Amino acid sequence: MDLPRAIFDAQRDRRFGTGNPERMRLEFWEWMVLGHEGRPPGHDLAAPPLVPRPRWASAPGVRRHFDVGYESSRDRPVWTFDRWGATRDRLPDGRVVCIGGEYEDYYDPDFCIYNDVVVLEPDGSVAIYGYPRDVFPPTDYHTSTVMGDRLVVIGGLGYQGERRPGATPVFILHLDDYRIEPLETRGEPPGWIFEHSARVEGESIVVSGGEVYLKEAGEEDSRRSFEEYALEVSTGTWRRTTDRGWRQFRLILEDVDNLIVLEPDDPGPARVDSGDAYLDRSSLLPPGGEGASEIQDDGAWRGVRALVEGVPVAVELDRGLEAISLVIEGRMDEAKAAALAEGLGARVAKACGRRCVVRGRR
């Protein structure tokens, strides 16, 4: 069943709820959810979902479907259920509860971070709930954990300008009426954490891994989270449960958009673009490192790990390919750790002819 163009035009935009919650009865939104799930209107629920899903079940796909272009780089985003960093929890009664998530990144005209709750009912229907922005801010890369008749939503990245370094957002979603409310917390939280994992231990939720958003000298940055933190939900009390003593430094090359590590015996291109910097793998070996081994990601070379005075040290390319991460995976004297990072930074700067700034903290 196709959707009339007039409904698309009237309902294509993201909108915030006016109540806590507001049931968002928007046919276009529900159509997009069902399409994304491979069960468009008219699909037999006894049949398996469509693979691949309908072409219109994404922001660019539905633009093509209705022949709607991008009027400018600031064109209004089209509402979509095709998201990254959303959570999805299946409840014992068969409901599937999906929270937030983002589409694409800031450079895309359809970039949007959502704050809605989408419920996939066991009978195949969809219920979408919206919230005022000041009640439940847009969130992505959070966790949601089932605890009885509630979902506990922890962390998330969110929009720039709405992140609060040091704080950890926690919300309770009530599964009987989908009302959402913040949980006031105290103690030692993990900070503005995202892309982490969460597990239930007794009456607490333990958070581990992920990244923590920081601001240093006015510059936005993030670091890996090495410790575990437990939230006692009944009291809202955070406590750190590990003390690994790991440290992370980031080596940032000025005016570099792409950091490219050459294969062995590769001399590199004859012509180098202004935003590119080239390094050979030996440049990334930590000073004094012994017993080096490769770090790989899906079979691709990502970095090197070696022992420095008996402590494992990992040097990896950041995911954005514009910086280098140095992680000291054990206890090391603070001065020695800083000297190690500065020494590696000096080697990298000399190898590629760019100034290298070292940032880091425990």
GINOR-V460191 format. One record per helix or strand. SS is the DSSP state (2 for helix, 1 for strand). FROM is the first residue (numbers start at 1). TO is the last residue. If there is no record, write none. Layout:
# GINOR-V460191
SS_FROM_TO, SS_FROM_TO
This chain:
# GINOR-V460191
2_5_11, 1_22_23, 2_27_36, 2_59_65, 1_84_84, 1_87_90, 1_96_103, 1_112_120, 1_126_130, 1_143_147, 1_150_154, 1_170_174, 1_180_182, 1_186_187, 1_192_194, 1_197_201, 1_204_208, 1_211_216, 1_219_224, 1_229_232, 1_237_240, 1_247_253, 1_258_262, 1_276_280, 2_281_284, 1_290_297, 1_300_308, 1_311_317, 1_323_328, 2_334_352, 1_356_361
